[in-house]
Structures are given as structure tokens and as C-alpha cells.
Amino acid sequence: LNSDADISETSGRRRIGVLVVVASVIVLLDQATKIMAVELLGDGRVVPIVDGIFQLRLIRNPGAAFGLGVNFTVVLAVIVMVVIGVILRMTRRLTSLPWAVALGAMLGGAVGNLIDRLFREPGPMRGHVVDFLELQHWPVFNIADSAVVVGAVLIAFLSLRGVTHDGSGPRPATGGRE
């Protein structure tokens, strides 16, 4: 028969599998759509999808969201590497399915944009992120950016609900006693 520790360990492994699958799907979708965007929109072409609301436009972004940090591409790459490290460290105790999905989205988005910073022009650690999804009155973004935002919103929601990544649940109020 399985002990509680064995069940928890098996459950945790399954959750890591979910995280890896979510992150992998996001990285693959992100990189595939970026390759298509560079190929199809590289000549400056703009493709309207929903007139006046949503279009495809290729932008090569050396900075972060909203045009911030344009001169800090190397610093942004290092920050993303730290975020990836923190997410990977959290997986050691990951038993929550919603947290696995949220962290997988964050990890996939971070890796997707890091790939651009490492391998795209103008060179390693200085590469520009390929953005191509444009909503009216919003900065141009990509699949990886969307995944990071969705992951962050889900993490905020889970945290507000008291759901922990390791399944420990909210800490009960002690009424001043320990």
C-alpha cells in the first residue's frame, strides 16, 4: 500500500508534468507564430484581423512592455533567467494543478521571450523580441507575453484564494496563540 508521502510525491510529479506540458506548448506556439510573423510581415505589411480593433504588425522589441527598458536588453535577459530559476525551484514542492498551469504559463512565456533575446538579431543577450499582435490602444505583443500575463493573473487569483503551490492551503488563524 502507498503511504501519504508516496501519494504526495506521485501527485507532485504529475503536477510537474502538467507544468512542463503547458510551458512546452506555449514555447512551441510562441516560436512558431514568431517565425510566421517574421516571414509574412517582415516587409512592413499590416494584416487587419478585426477592422480597427485587432491587426498583425511586426515589431522587434529591444525592451520590455510599453517600450520600457529599451537600453537594458541584457538586464532584461538576466531578470528573465532569474524568474525561470525561481519557477523551477518552486517545482520541487509543486502539488497544485492550478499552480502547475499558472507556473507553466509563466515559464513558457519567459522561455519564449528569452529565446528571442538569446538568438535573434542584433546578437546574443541583445536580441530583440518579436511582437506582432496589435490591439487598438495597446502595445504590440506576442504569445509569450500573453502567457506571462495569464499566468500572473492566475497566480494572483490563487494567492488571494489562499491556494498554495505545495498544497499546504491557507494558514489557519491562531488567535494570537502559537
Residue frames as qw, qx, qy, qz and C-alpha x, y, z in Angstrom:
[[0.000, 0.887, 0.462, 0.000, 0.00, 0.00, 0.00],
 [0.380, 0.549, -0.027, 0.744, 1.08, 3.56, -0.61],
 [0.356, -0.488, -0.447, 0.660, 1.93, 5.89, 2.22],
 [0.114, 0.929, 0.275, -0.220, 0.79, 9.52, 2.28],
 [0.232, -0.698, 0.401, 0.546, 4.34, 10.59, 1.35],
 [0.382, 0.025, 0.788, 0.482, 4.28, 8.32, -1.72],
 [0.254, 0.735, 0.624, 0.079, 0.90, 9.67, -2.82],
 [0.046, -0.928, -0.032, 0.369, 2.06, 13.27, -2.34],
 [0.322, -0.488, 0.578, 0.569, 5.29, 12.62, -4.27],
 [0.362, 0.297, 0.795, 0.386, 3.41, 10.96, -7.14],
 [0.147, 0.871, 0.461, -0.084, 0.88, 13.79, -7.22],
 [0.177, -0.829, 0.192, 0.495, 3.70, 16.33, -7.25],
 [0.373, -0.189, 0.708, 0.568, 5.38, 14.58, -10.17],
 [0.305, 0.582, 0.715, 0.236, 2.15, 14.65, -12.14],
 [0.016, 0.940, 0.219, -0.260, 1.83, 18.36, -11.47],
 [0.279, -0.607, 0.456, 0.588, 5.37, 18.95, -12.73],
 [0.391, 0.195, 0.784, 0.442, 4.36, 17.06, -15.87],
 [0.187, 0.842, 0.506, 0.003, 1.44, 19.47, -16.33],
 [0.162, -0.870, 0.120, 0.449, 3.79, 22.43, -15.86],
 [0.368, -0.320, 0.657, 0.574, 6.23, 21.03, -18.44],
 [0.344, 0.461, 0.752, 0.322, 3.46, 20.33, -20.97],
 [0.082, 0.928, 0.329, -0.152, 1.90, 23.80, -20.56],
 [0.232, -0.774, 0.305, 0.504, 5.30, 25.51, -20.82],
 [0.422, -0.109, 0.736, 0.518, 6.33, 23.43, -23.83],
 [0.320, 0.656, 0.656, 0.192, 3.10, 24.09, -25.73],
 [0.003, -0.957, -0.127, 0.262, 3.45, 27.82, -25.10],
 [0.322, -0.595, 0.494, 0.547, 7.10, 27.89, -26.22],
 [0.415, 0.150, 0.777, 0.449, 6.27, 25.94, -29.39],
 [0.224, 0.811, 0.536, 0.071, 3.26, 28.12, -30.24],
 [0.150, -0.906, 0.047, 0.393, 5.19, 31.28, -29.45],
 [0.338, -0.456, 0.589, 0.575, 8.21, 30.40, -31.57],
 [0.389, 0.350, 0.770, 0.364, 6.12, 29.04, -34.47],
 [0.162, 0.891, 0.423, -0.021, 3.97, 32.18, -34.60],
 [0.214, -0.827, 0.220, 0.471, 7.05, 34.42, -34.38],
 [0.417, -0.148, 0.702, 0.558, 8.67, 32.58, -37.29],
 [0.295, 0.609, 0.685, 0.270, 5.48, 33.02, -39.32],
 [0.026, -0.942, -0.217, 0.255, 5.20, 36.69, -38.34],
 [0.299, -0.622, 0.423, 0.588, 8.77, 37.43, -39.42],
 [0.368, 0.093, 0.777, 0.502, 8.21, 35.60, -42.71],
 [0.165, 0.662, 0.687, 0.250, 4.79, 37.09, -43.52],
 [0.104, -0.960, -0.254, 0.051, 5.08, 40.57, -42.00],
 [0.662, -0.352, 0.127, 0.650, 8.80, 41.24, -42.40],
 [0.354, 0.337, 0.372, 0.790, 8.26, 43.61, -45.30],
 [0.056, 0.060, 0.222, -0.972, 6.24, 46.04, -43.15],
 [0.384, -0.306, -0.656, -0.573, 2.90, 44.56, -44.14],
 [0.307, -0.036, 0.591, -0.745, -0.01, 45.03, -41.71],
 [0.288, -0.217, -0.863, -0.353, -2.82, 42.47, -41.74],
 [0.456, -0.220, 0.240, -0.828, -6.16, 43.63, -40.31],
 [0.127, -0.122, -0.982, 0.069, -7.99, 40.83, -38.48],
 [0.062, -0.740, -0.654, 0.141, -10.88, 42.75, -36.85],
 [0.295, 0.637, 0.199, 0.684, -11.18, 46.15, -38.51],
 [0.115, -0.747, 0.114, -0.645, -9.98, 48.93, -36.21],
 [0.749, -0.591, 0.145, -0.263, -9.58, 46.60, -33.22],
 [0.755, -0.381, 0.506, 0.168, -7.02, 43.86, -33.92],
 [0.676, 0.698, -0.227, -0.072, -4.29, 43.50, -36.52],
 [0.892, -0.176, 0.128, 0.396, -0.95, 41.83, -37.14],
 [0.274, 0.922, -0.205, 0.179, 2.09, 44.13, -37.30],
 [0.867, -0.008, -0.248, 0.432, 5.71, 43.08, -36.88],
 [0.153, -0.919, 0.249, -0.265, 7.71, 44.96, -34.23],
 [0.770, 0.097, -0.471, 0.419, 11.15, 43.99, -32.98],
 [0.436, -0.852, -0.036, -0.286, 11.22, 45.00, -29.33],
 [0.523, 0.384, -0.569, 0.506, 14.58, 45.52, -27.58],
 [0.162, -0.346, 0.499, -0.778, 12.90, 46.43, -24.30],
 [0.083, 0.238, 0.905, -0.344, 10.07, 45.34, -22.06],
 [0.087, 0.683, 0.717, 0.103, 6.34, 46.04, -22.21],
 [0.015, 0.952, 0.278, -0.126, 5.15, 49.53, -23.10],
 [0.524, 0.741, -0.128, 0.399, 8.53, 50.39, -24.61],
 [0.470, -0.833, 0.274, -0.102, 10.27, 50.43, -21.23],
 [0.710, -0.467, 0.491, 0.194, 13.89, 49.35, -20.80],
 [0.744, 0.666, -0.049, -0.031, 14.94, 49.74, -24.43],
 [0.301, 0.753, -0.540, 0.223, 18.58, 50.20, -23.42],
 [0.436, -0.465, 0.689, -0.346, 18.52, 47.35, -20.88],
 [0.839, 0.194, -0.375, -0.343, 18.14, 44.28, -23.09],
 [0.495, 0.263, -0.774, 0.294, 20.94, 42.37, -21.31],
 [0.198, -0.157, 0.629, -0.735, 19.48, 43.23, -17.88],
 [0.751, 0.055, 0.039, -0.657, 16.04, 42.07, -19.02],
 [0.766, 0.225, -0.592, -0.108, 17.51, 38.77, -20.23],
 [0.256, 0.217, -0.788, 0.516, 19.19, 38.24, -16.85],
 [0.455, -0.077, 0.409, -0.787, 15.95, 39.08, -14.99],
 [0.834, 0.121, -0.239, -0.483, 14.07, 36.54, -17.12],
 [0.608, 0.240, -0.739, 0.163, 16.71, 33.91, -16.31],
 [0.057, -0.166, 0.697, -0.695, 16.22, 34.61, -12.59],
 [0.675, 0.025, 0.139, -0.725, 12.43, 34.29, -12.97],
 [0.805, 0.194, -0.514, -0.224, 12.91, 30.96, -14.76],
 [0.364, 0.241, -0.790, 0.431, 15.17, 29.81, -11.91],
 [0.337, -0.106, 0.520, -0.777, 12.59, 30.78, -9.28],
 [0.803, 0.096, -0.114, -0.577, 9.83, 28.93, -11.13],
 [0.720, 0.232, -0.653, 0.012, 11.99, 25.83, -11.48],
 [0.112, 0.225, -0.754, 0.607, 12.85, 25.98, -7.77],
 [0.562, -0.066, 0.294, -0.770, 9.14, 26.17, -6.88],
 [0.779, 0.130, -0.463, -0.403, 8.51, 22.93, -8.77],
 [0.250, 0.247, -0.878, 0.324, 10.28, 20.93, -6.06],
 [0.138, 0.189, 0.787, -0.571, 7.14, 21.16, -3.91],
 [0.413, 0.116, -0.261, -0.865, 4.53, 21.67, -6.61],
 [0.137, 0.193, 0.967, -0.095, 1.35, 19.66, -5.96],
 [0.349, 0.583, 0.404, -0.613, -1.39, 22.09, -7.02],
 [0.521, 0.424, 0.634, 0.383, -2.82, 21.63, -10.52],
 [0.184, 0.951, 0.242, 0.054, -3.89, 25.30, -10.90],
 [0.312, -0.834, 0.334, 0.311, -0.41, 26.42, -9.78],
 [0.621, -0.083, 0.641, 0.443, 1.14, 24.00, -12.27],
 [0.430, 0.698, 0.488, 0.299, -0.87, 25.61, -15.08],
 [0.051, -0.996, -0.036, 0.055, -0.07, 29.15, -13.88],
 [0.446, -0.676, 0.469, 0.352, 3.64, 28.49, -13.43],
 [0.640, 0.179, 0.631, 0.400, 3.74, 26.59, -16.73],
 [0.331, 0.868, 0.322, 0.186, 2.27, 29.63, -18.49],
 [0.205, -0.945, 0.209, 0.148, 4.79, 31.94, -16.82],
 [0.605, -0.391, 0.587, 0.370, 7.67, 29.59, -17.60],
 [0.610, 0.429, 0.571, 0.343, 6.63, 29.10, -21.22],
 [0.203, 0.959, 0.166, 0.104, 6.26, 32.83, -21.75],
 [0.352, -0.842, 0.345, 0.220, 9.57, 33.61, -20.09],
 [0.644, -0.166, 0.631, 0.399, 11.41, 30.96, -22.11],
 [0.537, 0.660, 0.471, 0.233, 9.73, 32.06, -25.36],
 [0.117, 0.990, -0.028, 0.073, 10.92, 35.64, -24.99],
 [0.516, -0.674, 0.466, 0.248, 14.32, 34.57, -23.64],
 [0.743, 0.196, 0.527, 0.364, 14.90, 32.54, -26.80],
 [0.378, 0.868, 0.196, 0.257, 14.44, 35.76, -28.79],
 [0.227, -0.943, 0.241, 0.009, 16.84, 37.68, -26.52],
 [0.665, -0.437, 0.549, 0.256, 19.46, 34.94, -26.85],
 [0.605, 0.081, 0.678, 0.409, 19.23, 34.08, -30.54],
 [0.402, 0.808, 0.402, 0.152, 17.69, 36.92, -32.54],
 [0.441, 0.443, 0.016, 0.781, 19.37, 39.97, -34.03],
 [0.377, 0.840, -0.387, 0.046, 21.33, 42.01, -33.14],
 [0.468, 0.404, -0.746, 0.246, 23.06, 39.24, -31.15],
 [0.617, -0.289, -0.706, 0.193, 23.22, 37.03, -28.06],
 [0.337, -0.495, -0.522, 0.607, 21.77, 38.64, -24.90],
 [0.034, 0.362, -0.029, -0.931, 20.85, 41.68, -27.03],
 [0.036, 0.259, 0.828, 0.496, 18.27, 40.07, -29.29],
 [0.361, -0.004, 0.051, -0.931, 15.01, 41.85, -29.94],
 [0.364, 0.247, 0.852, -0.285, 11.75, 40.12, -29.05],
 [0.095, -0.173, -0.667, -0.719, 9.39, 39.58, -31.97],
 [0.274, 0.408, 0.594, -0.637, 5.98, 41.14, -31.26],
 [0.022, -0.064, -0.684, -0.726, 3.18, 41.02, -33.81],
 [0.154, -0.614, -0.770, -0.071, -0.28, 41.04, -32.17],
 [0.090, 0.058, -0.107, 0.988, -1.71, 44.55, -32.02],
 [0.084, -0.702, -0.702, 0.084, -4.88, 45.64, -30.26],
 [0.085, 0.767, 0.166, 0.614, -6.11, 49.20, -30.65],
 [0.289, -0.814, 0.202, -0.461, -4.63, 51.45, -27.92],
 [0.855, -0.452, 0.255, 0.018, -2.35, 48.69, -26.63],
 [0.072, -0.688, 0.664, 0.282, 1.33, 47.87, -27.22],
 [0.774, 0.322, -0.485, -0.248, 2.15, 45.16, -29.75],
 [0.562, -0.456, 0.644, -0.248, 2.71, 41.79, -28.03],
 [0.461, 0.287, -0.802, -0.251, 3.16, 38.06, -28.70],
 [0.807, -0.262, -0.489, -0.205, 2.02, 34.64, -27.43],
 [0.592, -0.026, -0.568, 0.571, 4.74, 34.56, -24.75],
 [0.059, -0.214, 0.244, -0.944, 3.66, 37.95, -23.39],
 [0.659, -0.286, -0.254, -0.647, 0.06, 36.74, -23.24],
 [0.797, -0.163, -0.575, 0.090, 1.09, 33.59, -21.38],
 [0.356, 0.076, -0.504, 0.783, 3.05, 35.59, -18.80],
 [0.315, -0.231, 0.092, -0.916, 0.05, 37.86, -18.17],
 [0.783, -0.239, -0.384, -0.427, -2.41, 34.95, -17.93],
 [0.710, -0.061, -0.602, 0.360, -0.03, 33.11, -15.58],
 [0.157, 0.147, -0.405, 0.889, 0.42, 36.21, -13.40],
 [0.523, -0.266, -0.066, -0.807, -3.33, 36.81, -13.18],
 [0.835, -0.197, -0.485, -0.170, -3.92, 33.17, -12.25],
 [0.554, 0.023, -0.577, 0.601, -1.17, 33.31, -9.61],
 [0.126, -0.221, 0.253, -0.933, -2.72, 36.47, -8.13],
 [0.708, -0.248, -0.252, -0.611, -6.16, 34.81, -8.08],
 [0.808, -0.119, -0.566, 0.117, -4.79, 31.64, -6.45],
 [0.357, 0.116, -0.506, 0.777, -2.87, 33.67, -3.88],
 [0.343, -0.257, 0.108, -0.897, -5.95, 35.73, -3.00],
 [0.824, -0.207, -0.315, -0.424, -7.93, 32.50, -2.58],
 [0.549, -0.601, 0.535, -0.226, -5.24, 31.09, -0.27],
 [0.981, 0.189, 0.046, 0.022, -4.30, 28.25, -2.62],
 [0.308, -0.757, 0.528, 0.232, -0.62, 27.39, -2.24],
 [0.562, 0.547, -0.561, -0.265, 1.64, 25.76, -4.82],
 [0.178, 0.297, -0.920, 0.185, 2.58, 22.97, -2.43],
 [0.566, -0.343, -0.676, -0.322, -0.96, 22.08, -1.38],
 [0.284, -0.098, -0.681, 0.667, -0.48, 23.27, 2.20],
 [0.174, -0.745, -0.599, -0.239, -3.53, 25.54, 1.94],
 [0.077, -0.783, 0.081, -0.612, -4.15, 28.74, 3.83],
 [0.313, 0.103, -0.709, 0.623, -2.64, 29.09, 7.28],
 [0.395, -0.686, -0.600, -0.115, -5.38, 28.93, 9.94],
 [0.119, -0.744, 0.179, -0.633, -5.75, 31.93, 12.22],
 [0.554, -0.049, -0.722, 0.412, -4.23, 31.17, 15.63],
 [0.411, -0.826, -0.307, -0.233, -5.92, 33.95, 17.58],
 [0.112, -0.863, 0.380, -0.314, -2.55, 35.13, 18.89],
 [0.767, -0.425, 0.479, -0.053, -1.54, 31.65, 20.13],
 [0.366, 0.590, -0.683, -0.229, 1.25, 29.63, 18.56]]
